[in-house]
């Protein structure tokens, strides 16, 4: 996983603050998953949608 700003290569301030509050270091480069990417899996069926999503067919 990456918590870096693609433009600067620096850890994004939001994530730095979040992990500081959790009392741990930012797990930059460690294995993990992205829920947004997981939601695109063909193995999942969306059974309900909350709100309006632009581009939803």
PDB file of N, H, CA, C and O in Angstrom:
ATOM      1  N   UNK A   1       0.847  -1.172   0.000  1.00  0.00           N
ATOM      2  CA  UNK A   1       0.000   0.000   0.000  1.00  0.00           C
ATOM      3  C   UNK A   1       0.889   1.231   0.000  1.00  0.00           C
ATOM      4  O   UNK A   1       2.026   1.203   0.470  1.00  0.00           O
ATOM      5  N   UNK A   2       0.344   2.304  -0.536  1.00  0.00           N
ATOM      6  H   UNK A   2      -0.580   2.327  -0.918  1.00  0.00           H
ATOM      7  CA  UNK A   2       1.083   3.553  -0.522  1.00  0.00           C
ATOM      8  C   UNK A   2       0.217   4.666   0.044  1.00  0.00           C
ATOM      9  O   UNK A   2      -0.962   4.787  -0.290  1.00  0.00           O
ATOM     10  N   UNK A   3       0.808   5.459   0.886  1.00  0.00           N
ATOM     11  H   UNK A   3       1.766   5.360   1.156  1.00  0.00           H
ATOM     12  CA  UNK A   3       0.140   6.589   1.518  1.00  0.00           C
ATOM     13  C   UNK A   3       0.800   7.896   1.082  1.00  0.00           C
ATOM     14  O   UNK A   3       0.673   8.923   1.749  1.00  0.00           O
ATOM     15  N   UNK A   4       1.506   7.839  -0.049  1.00  0.00           N
ATOM     16  H   UNK A   4       1.609   7.005  -0.591  1.00  0.00           H
ATOM     17  CA  UNK A   4       2.262   8.997  -0.538  1.00  0.00           C
ATOM     18  C   UNK A   4       1.476   9.805  -1.569  1.00  0.00           C
ATOM     19  O   UNK A   4       0.643   9.272  -2.302  1.00  0.00           O
ATOM     20  N   UNK A   5       1.761  11.075  -1.602  1.00  0.00           N
ATOM     21  H   UNK A   5       2.438  11.507  -1.006  1.00  0.00           H
ATOM     22  CA  UNK A   5       1.216  11.969  -2.625  1.00  0.00           C
ATOM     23  C   UNK A   5       1.969  11.664  -3.918  1.00  0.00           C
ATOM     24  O   UNK A   5       3.194  11.782  -3.954  1.00  0.00           O
ATOM     25  N   UNK A   6       1.259  11.272  -4.985  1.00  0.00           N
ATOM     26  H   UNK A   6       0.264  11.176  -4.956  1.00  0.00           H
ATOM     27  CA  UNK A   6       1.952  10.936  -6.236  1.00  0.00           C
ATOM     28  C   UNK A   6       2.763  12.096  -6.809  1.00  0.00           C
ATOM     29  O   UNK A   6       3.768  11.881  -7.488  1.00  0.00           O
ATOM     30  N   UNK A   7       2.326  13.322  -6.534  1.00  0.00           N
ATOM     31  H   UNK A   7       1.510  13.496  -5.983  1.00  0.00           H
ATOM     32  CA  UNK A   7       3.022  14.486  -7.088  1.00  0.00           C
ATOM     33  C   UNK A   7       4.320  14.805  -6.354  1.00  0.00           C
ATOM     34  O   UNK A   7       5.292  15.236  -6.974  1.00  0.00           O
ATOM     35  N   UNK A   8       4.344  14.595  -5.036  1.00  0.00           N
ATOM     36  H   UNK A   8       3.554  14.244  -4.532  1.00  0.00           H
ATOM     37  CA  UNK A   8       5.521  14.987  -4.246  1.00  0.00           C
ATOM     38  C   UNK A   8       6.320  13.816  -3.702  1.00  0.00           C
ATOM     39  O   UNK A   8       7.498  13.959  -3.376  1.00  0.00           O
ATOM     40  N   UNK A   9       5.673  12.646  -3.604  1.00  0.00           N
ATOM     41  H   UNK A   9       4.716  12.530  -3.869  1.00  0.00           H
ATOM     42  CA  UNK A   9       6.344  11.495  -3.015  1.00  0.00           C
ATOM     43  C   UNK A   9       6.333  11.507  -1.498  1.00  0.00           C
ATOM     44  O   UNK A   9       6.847  10.581  -0.869  1.00  0.00           O
ATOM     45  N   UNK A  10       5.755  12.539  -0.900  1.00  0.00           N
ATOM     46  H   UNK A  10       5.337  13.290  -1.411  1.00  0.00           H
ATOM     47  CA  UNK A  10       5.687  12.651   0.560  1.00  0.00           C
ATOM     48  C   UNK A  10       4.453  11.935   1.092  1.00  0.00           C
ATOM     49  O   UNK A  10       3.443  11.825   0.396  1.00  0.00           O
ATOM     50  N   UNK A  11       4.538  11.446   2.336  1.00  0.00           N
ATOM     51  H   UNK A  11       5.359  11.535   2.901  1.00  0.00           H
ATOM     52  CA  UNK A  11       3.374  10.864   2.994  1.00  0.00           C
ATOM     53  C   UNK A  11       2.311  11.952   3.094  1.00  0.00           C
ATOM     54  O   UNK A  11       2.597  13.074   3.512  1.00  0.00           O
ATOM     55  N   UNK A  12       1.085  11.613   2.708  1.00  0.00           N
ATOM     56  H   UNK A  12       0.852  10.702   2.369  1.00  0.00           H
ATOM     57  CA  UNK A  12       0.002  12.591   2.774  1.00  0.00           C
ATOM     58  C   UNK A  12      -0.260  12.970   4.231  1.00  0.00           C
ATOM     59  O   UNK A  12      -0.302  12.098   5.098  1.00  0.00           O
ATOM     60  N   UNK A  13      -0.438  14.273   4.507  1.00  0.00           N
ATOM     61  H   UNK A  13      -0.404  14.982   3.803  1.00  0.00           H
ATOM     62  CA  UNK A  13      -0.637  14.729   5.891  1.00  0.00           C
ATOM     63  C   UNK A  13      -1.791  14.029   6.600  1.00  0.00           C
ATOM     64  O   UNK A  13      -1.691  13.746   7.793  1.00  0.00           O
ATOM     65  N   UNK A  14      -2.882  13.744   5.895  1.00  0.00           N
ATOM     66  H   UNK A  14      -2.963  13.974   4.925  1.00  0.00           H
ATOM     67  CA  UNK A  14      -4.018  13.055   6.512  1.00  0.00           C
ATOM     68  C   UNK A  14      -3.578  11.726   7.111  1.00  0.00           C
ATOM     69  O   UNK A  14      -3.901  11.412   8.256  1.00  0.00           O
ATOM     70  N   UNK A  15      -2.833  10.946   6.320  1.00  0.00           N
ATOM     71  H   UNK A  15      -2.570  11.201   5.389  1.00  0.00           H
ATOM     72  CA  UNK A  15      -2.414   9.637   6.790  1.00  0.00           C
ATOM     73  C   UNK A  15      -1.376   9.737   7.896  1.00  0.00           C
ATOM     74  O   UNK A  15      -1.388   8.938   8.832  1.00  0.00           O
ATOM     75  N   UNK A  16      -0.476  10.713   7.798  1.00  0.00           N
ATOM     76  H   UNK A  16      -0.466  11.363   7.038  1.00  0.00           H
ATOM     77  CA  UNK A  16       0.510  10.893   8.860  1.00  0.00           C
ATOM     78  C   UNK A  16      -0.194  11.189  10.170  1.00  0.00           C
ATOM     79  O   UNK A  16       0.144  10.608  11.202  1.00  0.00           O
ATOM     80  N   UNK A  17      -1.172  12.087  10.140  1.00  0.00           N
ATOM     81  H   UNK A  17      -1.446  12.558   9.302  1.00  0.00           H
ATOM     82  CA  UNK A  17      -1.931  12.441  11.333  1.00  0.00           C
ATOM     83  C   UNK A  17      -2.692  11.229  11.872  1.00  0.00           C
ATOM     84  O   UNK A  17      -2.685  10.972  13.076  1.00  0.00           O
ATOM     85  N   UNK A  18      -3.338  10.496  10.987  1.00  0.00           N
ATOM     86  H   UNK A  18      -3.343  10.705  10.009  1.00  0.00           H
ATOM     87  CA  UNK A  18      -4.119   9.331  11.386  1.00  0.00           C
ATOM     88  C   UNK A  18      -3.255   8.304  12.118  1.00  0.00           C
ATOM     89  O   UNK A  18      -3.609   7.851  13.206  1.00  0.00           O
ATOM     90  N   UNK A  19      -2.132   7.944  11.522  1.00  0.00           N
ATOM     91  H   UNK A  19      -1.845   8.312  10.638  1.00  0.00           H
ATOM     92  CA  UNK A  19      -1.283   6.924  12.140  1.00  0.00           C
ATOM     93  C   UNK A  19      -0.573   7.455  13.383  1.00  0.00           C
ATOM     94  O   UNK A  19      -0.282   6.685  14.298  1.00  0.00           O
ATOM     95  N   UNK A  20      -0.289   8.760  13.431  1.00  0.00           N
ATOM     96  H   UNK A  20      -0.525   9.385  12.688  1.00  0.00           H
ATOM     97  CA  UNK A  20       0.244   9.355  14.660  1.00  0.00           C
ATOM     98  C   UNK A  20      -0.768   9.185  15.792  1.00  0.00           C
ATOM     99  O   UNK A  20      -0.399   8.822  16.908  1.00  0.00           O
ATOM    100  N   UNK A  21      -2.047   9.448  15.502  1.00  0.00           N
ATOM    101  H   UNK A  21      -2.347   9.743  14.595  1.00  0.00           H
ATOM    102  CA  UNK A  21      -3.095   9.298  16.521  1.00  0.00           C
ATOM    103  C   UNK A  21      -3.229   7.845  16.971  1.00  0.00           C
ATOM    104  O   UNK A  21      -3.577   7.575  18.121  1.00  0.00           O
ATOM    105  N   UNK A  22      -2.952   6.911  16.060  1.00  0.00           N
ATOM    106  H   UNK A  22      -2.670   7.130  15.126  1.00  0.00           H
ATOM    107  CA  UNK A  22      -3.021   5.489  16.398  1.00  0.00           C
ATOM    108  C   UNK A  22      -1.765   5.016  17.149  1.00  0.00           C
ATOM    109  O   UNK A  22      -1.717   3.893  17.651  1.00  0.00           O
ATOM    110  N   UNK A  23      -0.758   5.888  17.217  1.00  0.00           N
ATOM    111  H   UNK A  23      -0.797   6.800  16.810  1.00  0.00           H
ATOM    112  CA  UNK A  23       0.474   5.551  17.938  1.00  0.00           C
ATOM    113  C   UNK A  23       1.376   4.592  17.189  1.00  0.00           C
ATOM    114  O   UNK A  23       2.107   3.808  17.793  1.00  0.00           O
ATOM    115  N   UNK A  24       1.318   4.661  15.865  1.00  0.00           N
ATOM    116  H   UNK A  24       0.724   5.298  15.374  1.00  0.00           H
ATOM    117  CA  UNK A  24       2.144   3.756  15.063  1.00  0.00           C
ATOM    118  C   UNK A  24       2.687   4.493  13.849  1.00  0.00           C
ATOM    119  O   UNK A  24       2.262   5.608  13.544  1.00  0.00           O
ATOM    120  N   UNK A  25       3.621   3.869  13.166  1.00  0.00           N
ATOM    121  H   UNK A  25       3.966   2.963  13.414  1.00  0.00           H
ATOM    122  CA  UNK A  25       4.179   4.483  11.961  1.00  0.00           C
ATOM    123  C   UNK A  25       3.281   4.198  10.760  1.00  0.00           C
ATOM    124  O   UNK A  25       2.502   3.245  10.766  1.00  0.00           O
ATOM    125  N   UNK A  26       3.399   5.020   9.749  1.00  0.00           N
ATOM    126  H   UNK A  26       4.033   5.794   9.744  1.00  0.00           H
ATOM    127  CA  UNK A  26       2.651   4.814   8.504  1.00  0.00           C
ATOM    128  C   UNK A  26       3.194   3.546   7.846  1.00  0.00           C
ATOM    129  O   UNK A  26       4.398   3.446   7.613  1.00  0.00           O
ATOM    130  N   UNK A  27       2.319   2.569   7.542  1.00  0.00           N
ATOM    131  H   UNK A  27       1.341   2.651   7.732  1.00  0.00           H
ATOM    132  CA  UNK A  27       2.795   1.299   6.979  1.00  0.00           C
ATOM    133  C   UNK A  27       3.085   1.386   5.475  1.00  0.00           C
ATOM    134  O   UNK A  27       2.592   0.575   4.693  1.00  0.00           O
ATOM    135  N   UNK A  28       3.873   2.357   5.092  1.00  0.00           N
ATOM    136  H   UNK A  28       4.274   3.016   5.728  1.00  0.00           H
ATOM    137  CA  UNK A  28       4.208   2.594   3.681  1.00  0.00           C
ATOM    138  C   UNK A  28       4.909   1.383   3.088  1.00  0.00           C
ATOM    139  O   UNK A  28       5.894   0.895   3.641  1.00  0.00           O
ATOM    140  N   UNK A  29       4.398   0.901   1.962  1.00  0.00           N
ATOM    141  H   UNK A  29       3.597   1.298   1.513  1.00  0.00           H
ATOM    142  CA  UNK A  29       5.021  -0.189   1.242  1.00  0.00           C
ATOM    143  C   UNK A  29       4.691  -1.580   1.766  1.00  0.00           C
ATOM    144  O   UNK A  29       5.148  -2.576   1.205  1.00  0.00           O
ATOM    145  N   UNK A  30       3.904  -1.660   2.834  1.00  0.00           N
ATOM    146  H   UNK A  30       3.533  -0.851   3.290  1.00  0.00           H
ATOM    147  CA  UNK A  30       3.535  -2.969   3.368  1.00  0.00           C
ATOM    148  C   UNK A  30       2.341  -3.532   2.600  1.00  0.00           C
ATOM    149  O   UNK A  30       1.573  -2.791   1.985  1.00  0.00           O
ATOM    150  N   UNK A  31       2.202  -4.839   2.647  1.00  0.00           N
ATOM    151  H   UNK A  31       2.826  -5.441   3.146  1.00  0.00           H
ATOM    152  CA  UNK A  31       1.080  -5.486   1.976  1.00  0.00           C
ATOM    153  C   UNK A  31      -0.231  -5.030   2.595  1.00  0.00           C
ATOM    154  O   UNK A  31      -0.317  -4.799   3.801  1.00  0.00           O
ATOM    155  N   UNK A  32      -1.251  -4.903   1.753  1.00  0.00           N
ATOM    156  H   UNK A  32      -1.181  -5.090   0.773  1.00  0.00           H
ATOM    157  CA  UNK A  32      -2.562  -4.492   2.239  1.00  0.00           C
ATOM    158  C   UNK A  32      -3.563  -4.518   1.108  1.00  0.00           C
ATOM    159  O   UNK A  32      -3.275  -4.999   0.012  1.00  0.00           O
ATOM    160  N   UNK A  33      -4.726  -4.002   1.384  1.00  0.00           N
ATOM    161  H   UNK A  33      -4.960  -3.611   2.275  1.00  0.00           H
ATOM    162  CA  UNK A  33      -5.776  -3.984   0.367  1.00  0.00           C
ATOM    163  C   UNK A  33      -6.430  -2.613   0.302  1.00  0.00           C
ATOM    164  O   UNK A  33      -6.399  -1.846   1.264  1.00  0.00           O
ATOM    165  N   UNK A  34      -7.009  -2.327  -0.828  1.00  0.00           N
ATOM    166  H   UNK A  34      -7.034  -2.950  -1.610  1.00  0.00           H
ATOM    167  CA  UNK A  34      -7.692  -1.073  -1.057  1.00  0.00           C
ATOM    168  C   UNK A  34      -9.172  -1.384  -1.250  1.00  0.00           C
ATOM    169  O   UNK A  34      -9.533  -2.018  -2.242  1.00  0.00           O
ATOM    170  N   UNK A  35     -10.047  -0.952  -0.326  1.00  0.00           N
ATOM    171  H   UNK A  35      -9.754  -0.437   0.479  1.00  0.00           H
ATOM    172  CA  UNK A  35     -11.478  -1.264  -0.463  1.00  0.00           C
ATOM    173  C   UNK A  35     -12.078  -0.791  -1.784  1.00  0.00           C
ATOM    174  O   UNK A  35     -12.977  -1.437  -2.323  1.00  0.00           O
ATOM    175  N   UNK A  36     -11.588   0.333  -2.311  1.00  0.00           N
ATOM    176  H   UNK A  36     -10.857   0.858  -1.873  1.00  0.00           H
ATOM    177  CA  UNK A  36     -12.098   0.812  -3.592  1.00  0.00           C
ATOM    178  C   UNK A  36     -11.786  -0.165  -4.709  1.00  0.00           C
ATOM    179  O   UNK A  36     -12.629  -0.414  -5.571  1.00  0.00           O
ATOM    180  N   UNK A  37     -10.590  -0.716  -4.703  1.00  0.00           N
ATOM    181  H   UNK A  37      -9.905  -0.514  -4.004  1.00  0.00           H
ATOM    182  CA  UNK A  37     -10.219  -1.710  -5.714  1.00  0.00           C
ATOM    183  C   UNK A  37     -10.978  -3.013  -5.508  1.00  0.00           C
ATOM    184  O   UNK A  37     -11.393  -3.659  -6.470  1.00  0.00           O
ATOM    185  N   UNK A  38     -11.155  -3.388  -4.262  1.00  0.00           N
ATOM    186  H   UNK A  38     -10.818  -2.862  -3.481  1.00  0.00           H
ATOM    187  CA  UNK A  38     -11.901  -4.617  -3.973  1.00  0.00           C
ATOM    188  C   UNK A  38     -13.327  -4.523  -4.490  1.00  0.00           C
ATOM    189  O   UNK A  38     -13.884  -5.521  -4.947  1.00  0.00           O
ATOM    190  N   UNK A  39     -13.926  -3.344  -4.426  1.00  0.00           N
ATOM    191  H   UNK A  39     -13.474  -2.533  -4.055  1.00  0.00           H
ATOM    192  CA  UNK A  39     -15.319  -3.188  -4.847  1.00  0.00           C
ATOM    193  C   UNK A  39     -15.507  -3.426  -6.338  1.00  0.00           C
ATOM    194  O   UNK A  39     -16.631  -3.629  -6.797  1.00  0.00           O
ATOM    195  N   UNK A  40     -14.421  -3.403  -7.095  1.00  0.00           N
ATOM    196  H   UNK A  40     -13.507  -3.238  -6.722  1.00  0.00           H
ATOM    197  CA  UNK A  40     -14.496  -3.620  -8.537  1.00  0.00           C
ATOM    198  C   UNK A  40     -14.381  -5.091  -8.926  1.00  0.00           C
ATOM    199  O   UNK A  40     -14.461  -5.430 -10.107  1.00  0.00           O
ATOM    200  N   UNK A  41     -14.195  -5.956  -7.946  1.00  0.00           N
ATOM    201  H   UNK A  41     -14.130  -5.680  -6.987  1.00  0.00           H
ATOM    202  CA  UNK A  41     -14.020  -7.381  -8.221  1.00  0.00           C
ATOM    203  C   UNK A  41     -15.271  -7.992  -8.868  1.00  0.00           C
ATOM    204  O   UNK A  41     -16.388  -7.745  -8.412  1.00  0.00           O
ATOM    205  N   UNK A  42     -15.085  -8.783  -9.919  1.00  0.00           N
ATOM    206  H   UNK A  42     -14.178  -8.983 -10.289  1.00  0.00           H
ATOM    207  CA  UNK A  42     -16.227  -9.456 -10.540  1.00  0.00           C
ATOM    208  C   UNK A  42     -16.808 -10.545  -9.636  1.00  0.00           C
ATOM    209  O   UNK A  42     -17.866 -11.101  -9.931  1.00  0.00           O
ATOM    210  N   UNK A  43     -16.121 -10.845  -8.541  1.00  0.00           N
ATOM    211  H   UNK A  43     -15.261 -10.393  -8.301  1.00  0.00           H
ATOM    212  CA  UNK A  43     -16.608 -11.863  -7.612  1.00  0.00           C
ATOM    213  C   UNK A  43     -17.632 -11.308  -6.623  1.00  0.00           C
ATOM    214  O   UNK A  43     -18.229 -12.061  -5.854  1.00  0.00           O
ATOM    215  N   UNK A  44     -17.833  -9.988  -6.644  1.00  0.00           N
ATOM    216  H   UNK A  44     -17.348  -9.376  -7.269  1.00  0.00           H
ATOM    217  CA  UNK A  44     -18.779  -9.357  -5.737  1.00  0.00           C
ATOM    218  C   UNK A  44     -20.040  -8.936  -6.476  1.00  0.00           C
ATOM    219  O   UNK A  44     -19.983  -8.506  -7.628  1.00  0.00           O
ATOM    220  N   UNK A  45     -21.168  -9.062  -5.808  1.00  0.00           N
ATOM    221  H   UNK A  45     -21.214  -9.412  -4.872  1.00  0.00           H
ATOM    222  CA  UNK A  45     -22.431  -8.552  -6.322  1.00  0.00           C
ATOM    223  C   UNK A  45     -22.893  -7.426  -5.411  1.00  0.00           C
ATOM    224  O   UNK A  45     -23.028  -7.621  -4.203  1.00  0.00           O
ATOM    225  N   UNK A  46     -23.133  -6.264  -5.972  1.00  0.00           N
ATOM    226  H   UNK A  46     -23.023  -6.106  -6.953  1.00  0.00           H
ATOM    227  CA  UNK A  46     -23.640  -5.142  -5.185  1.00  0.00           C
ATOM    228  C   UNK A  46     -25.138  -5.354  -5.027  1.00  0.00           C
ATOM    229  O   UNK A  46     -25.876  -5.401  -6.011  1.00  0.00           O
ATOM    230  N   UNK A  47     -25.574  -5.481  -3.795  1.00  0.00           N
ATOM    231  H   UNK A  47     -24.974  -5.442  -2.996  1.00  0.00           H
ATOM    232  CA  UNK A  47     -26.981  -5.773  -3.539  1.00  0.00           C
ATOM    233  C   UNK A  47     -27.774  -4.537  -3.139  1.00  0.00           C
ATOM    234  O   UNK A  47     -29.004  -4.551  -3.187  1.00  0.00           O
ATOM    235  N   UNK A  48     -27.088  -3.472  -2.745  1.00  0.00           N
ATOM    236  H   UNK A  48     -26.089  -3.461  -2.706  1.00  0.00           H
ATOM    237  CA  UNK A  48     -27.772  -2.227  -2.412  1.00  0.00           C
ATOM    238  C   UNK A  48     -26.806  -1.073  -2.588  1.00  0.00           C
ATOM    239  O   UNK A  48     -25.606  -1.200  -2.344  1.00  0.00           O
ATOM    240  N   UNK A  49     -27.342   0.034  -3.009  1.00  0.00           N
ATOM    241  H   UNK A  49     -28.317   0.137  -3.207  1.00  0.00           H
ATOM    242  CA  UNK A  49     -26.547   1.231  -3.239  1.00  0.00           C
ATOM    243  C   UNK A  49     -27.126   2.337  -2.369  1.00  0.00           C
ATOM    244  O   UNK A  49     -28.338   2.552  -2.377  1.00  0.00           O
ATOM    245  N   UNK A  50     -26.294   3.035  -1.625  1.00  0.00           N
ATOM    246  H   UNK A  50     -25.309   2.861  -1.618  1.00  0.00           H
ATOM    247  CA  UNK A  50     -26.711   4.146  -0.785  1.00  0.00           C
ATOM    248  C   UNK A  50     -26.369   5.448  -1.482  1.00  0.00           C
ATOM    249  O   UNK A  50     -25.210   5.683  -1.824  1.00  0.00           O
ATOM    250  N   UNK A  51     -27.357   6.290  -1.694  1.00  0.00           N
ATOM    251  H   UNK A  51     -28.298   6.099  -1.416  1.00  0.00           H
ATOM    252  CA  UNK A  51     -27.103   7.592  -2.310  1.00  0.00           C
ATOM    253  C   UNK A  51     -26.961   7.480  -3.819  1.00  0.00           C
ATOM    254  O   UNK A  51     -27.334   6.477  -4.428  1.00  0.00           O
ATOM    255  N   UNK A  52     -26.411   8.539  -4.405  1.00  0.00           N
ATOM    256  H   UNK A  52     -26.109   9.353  -3.911  1.00  0.00           H
ATOM    257  CA  UNK A  52     -26.256   8.621  -5.849  1.00  0.00           C
ATOM    258  C   UNK A  52     -24.783   8.510  -6.204  1.00  0.00           C
ATOM    259  O   UNK A  52     -23.946   9.192  -5.613  1.00  0.00           O
ATOM    260  N   UNK A  53     -24.466   7.663  -7.153  1.00  0.00           N
ATOM    261  H   UNK A  53     -25.146   7.109  -7.633  1.00  0.00           H
ATOM    262  CA  UNK A  53     -23.091   7.473  -7.594  1.00  0.00           C
ATOM    263  C   UNK A  53     -23.004   7.882  -9.054  1.00  0.00           C
ATOM    264  O   UNK A  53     -23.671   7.289  -9.902  1.00  0.00           O
ATOM    265  N   UNK A  54     -22.195   8.882  -9.359  1.00  0.00           N
ATOM    266  H   UNK A  54     -21.653   9.364  -8.670  1.00  0.00           H
ATOM    267  CA  UNK A  54     -22.029   9.345 -10.726  1.00  0.00           C
ATOM    268  C   UNK A  54     -21.440   8.227 -11.587  1.00  0.00           C
ATOM    269  O   UNK A  54     -20.469   7.582 -11.190  1.00  0.00           O
ATOM    270  N   UNK A  55     -22.020   7.999 -12.756  1.00  0.00           N
ATOM    271  H   UNK A  55     -22.808   8.523 -13.079  1.00  0.00           H
ATOM    272  CA  UNK A  55     -21.499   7.000 -13.682  1.00  0.00           C
ATOM    273  C   UNK A  55     -22.021   5.599 -13.431  1.00  0.00           C
ATOM    274  O   UNK A  55     -21.643   4.669 -14.143  1.00  0.00           O
ATOM    275  N   UNK A  56     -22.877   5.425 -12.438  1.00  0.00           N
ATOM    276  H   UNK A  56     -23.184   6.181 -11.860  1.00  0.00           H
ATOM    277  CA  UNK A  56     -23.436   4.093 -12.146  1.00  0.00           C
ATOM    278  C   UNK A  56     -24.409   3.725 -13.238  1.00  0.00           C
ATOM    279  O   UNK A  56     -25.260   4.527 -13.622  1.00  0.00           O
ATOM    280  N   UNK A  57     -24.285   2.514 -13.738  1.00  0.00           N
ATOM    281  H   UNK A  57     -23.593   1.862 -13.426  1.00  0.00           H
ATOM    282  CA  UNK A  57     -25.203   2.063 -14.803  1.00  0.00           C
ATOM    283  C   UNK A  57     -26.211   1.102 -14.255  1.00  0.00           C
ATOM    284  O   UNK A  57     -27.065   0.615 -14.996  1.00  0.00           O
TER     285      UNK A  57
END
